[in-house]
Amino acid sequence: MSETKSCGASRREEFKDLNPVLDKYAKVPGSLITILQQAQEIYGYLSVDTINYISEATGIKPAKIYGVATFYAQFRLQPIGKYLIMLCKGTACHVNGADRIEEAVCEYLNIQDGETTEDGVFTLNNVACLGCCSLAPVMMVRSNDGNETYGNLTKDKVVQILAEIRERA
């Protein structure tokens, strides 16, 4: 019996950053999305272990949690790179060449939308709108240091930006 408690305590320790969220929302009906958002904010993505831990805390079956996580585009089930590139594909960006910018990013990094570079440095995510229409085409790069926004992009400019970021990594 102490082995089970030890295992449970170990698991609770493993998810210590998520526990305050679960303490607050686990028994609140309709709060699964909030829990998943917070878990992803903490860990960067929703791992199988995280989904199972949320299931244990909430009593919601893992399959249902997985179904919610895969239904909404905001959730990631794989780790992301150190730098998350959010490339705007909204109307203003599209009209001003976002597809050419995406092509340059994909060629330079050898990844597609939703993928992470082999070295784990970059992940590319196309997004509907960043709300920076006057800077179109635009991308935002998120890291542990915060968000950097780059506008009025050209193919050459985006490659130069990515090369500079890679040097920092």
C-alpha positions in Angstrom: 0.0 0.0 0.0 2.8 2.4 0.8 4.2 1.7 -2.7 0.9 3.0 -4.2 1.0 6.1 -2.1 4.7 6.6 -3.0 3.8 6.2 -6.7 0.9 8.7 -6.4 3.1 11.1 -4.4 5.8 10.8 -7.1 3.2 11.5 -9.8 1.9 14.5 -7.9 5.4 15.8 -7.6 5.9 15.2 -11.4 2.9 17.5 -12.1 3.5 19.9 -9.2 3.1 22.9 -11.5 -0.2 21.7 -12.8 -1.6 20.7 -9.4 -2.8 24.3 -8.4 -4.8 24.4 -11.7 -6.3 21.0 -11.0 -7.0 21.9 -7.4 -9.0 24.9 -8.7 -10.8 23.4 -11.7 -10.8 19.6 -11.5 -14.3 19.5 -10.1 -15.7 22.5 -11.9 -18.1 21.3 -14.7 -17.1 22.6 -18.2 -13.5 23.6 -17.2 -11.6 21.0 -19.3 -10.5 23.5 -21.9 -9.2 25.8 -19.2 -7.3 23.0 -17.7 -5.8 21.9 -21.0 -4.9 25.5 -21.9 -3.1 25.9 -18.5 -1.4 22.5 -18.9 -0.1 23.5 -22.4 1.1 26.8 -21.1 3.1 25.0 -18.3 4.5 22.2 -20.4 4.4 23.5 -23.9 2.3 20.7 -25.2 -0.1 18.0 -23.9 1.8 14.7 -23.4 0.0 11.4 -23.0 1.2 11.4 -19.3 -0.3 14.9 -18.8 -3.6 13.8 -20.4 -3.7 10.7 -18.2 -2.9 12.8 -15.1 -5.7 15.3 -15.9 -8.0 12.3 -16.4 -7.2 10.9 -12.9 -7.8 14.3 -11.3 -11.0 15.2 -13.1 -12.6 11.8 -13.6 -12.9 12.5 -17.4 -11.8 9.6 -19.5 -8.5 10.0 -21.4 -10.3 9.4 -24.7 -12.6 12.3 -24.2 -9.7 14.6 -23.2 -7.8 13.5 -26.2 -10.9 14.1 -28.4 -11.2 17.7 -27.0 -7.4 18.3 -27.5 -7.5 17.1 -31.1 -10.7 19.0 -32.0 -9.2 22.4 -31.1 -6.3 23.7 -33.2 -4.9 25.6 -30.2 -3.7 22.4 -28.6 -0.4 20.6 -29.4 0.3 16.9 -28.7 3.9 17.1 -29.6 6.7 19.2 -28.1 7.5 22.5 -29.8 10.8 23.9 -30.6 12.7 26.5 -28.6 11.3 29.1 -31.0 7.6 28.9 -32.1 7.1 30.7 -35.4 3.5 31.9 -35.8 3.1 32.9 -39.4 0.0 35.0 -40.0 -2.2 33.8 -42.9 -5.0 36.3 -42.4 -6.4 38.2 -45.3 -4.0 41.2 -45.2 -1.0 38.9 -44.9 -2.3 36.6 -47.6 -2.8 39.5 -50.0 0.7 40.8 -49.2 2.5 37.5 -49.8 2.3 35.3 -46.7 2.4 32.2 -48.9 5.8 33.3 -50.3 7.0 33.9 -46.7 5.8 30.4 -45.7 7.6 29.0 -48.7 10.9 30.7 -47.6 10.5 29.5 -44.0 9.8 25.9 -45.1 12.7 25.8 -47.5 15.2 27.4 -45.1 14.2 25.2 -42.1 13.2 22.1 -44.1 9.8 21.8 -42.2 6.1 22.3 -43.0 3.3 23.9 -41.0 3.0 22.2 -37.6 6.4 20.6 -37.8 9.6 21.1 -35.7 13.1 21.1 -37.0 15.2 18.0 -36.3 17.4 20.0 -33.8 14.3 21.1 -31.9 15.0 24.8 -32.4 12.1 25.9 -34.5 8.4 25.0 -34.9 6.2 26.5 -37.6 2.5 27.2 -37.0 0.4 29.0 -39.4 -2.2 31.1 -37.6 -5.4 32.8 -38.7 -4.5 36.3 -37.6 -2.0 38.0 -35.4 -3.8 41.4 -35.4 -0.9 43.2 -37.0 -2.5 43.9 -40.4 -0.6 47.1 -41.0 2.7 45.1 -40.8 1.5 42.4 -43.3 3.0 40.0 -44.0 3.9 39.4 -40.4 5.2 36.6 -38.1 5.6 36.4 -34.4 8.3 34.3 -32.8 7.7 33.0 -29.2 10.4 31.9 -26.9 11.1 31.7 -23.2 12.2 35.3 -23.5 8.8 36.5 -24.8 7.4 37.3 -28.2 9.1 39.1 -31.1 7.0 40.4 -34.0 8.5 40.9 -37.4 6.5 42.7 -40.1 6.8 43.8 -43.7 8.5 40.5 -44.4 10.1 39.5 -47.6 11.6 36.1 -48.4 15.2 37.4 -47.9 14.2 39.2 -44.7 12.6 36.2 -43.1 15.6 34.0 -43.9 17.9 36.6 -42.4 15.7 36.8 -39.2 15.7 33.0 -38.8 19.5 32.9 -39.3 20.0 35.4 -36.6 17.6 33.6 -34.2 19.4 30.3 -35.0 22.7 31.9 -34.0 21.2 32.8 -30.6 20.0 29.3 -30.0 
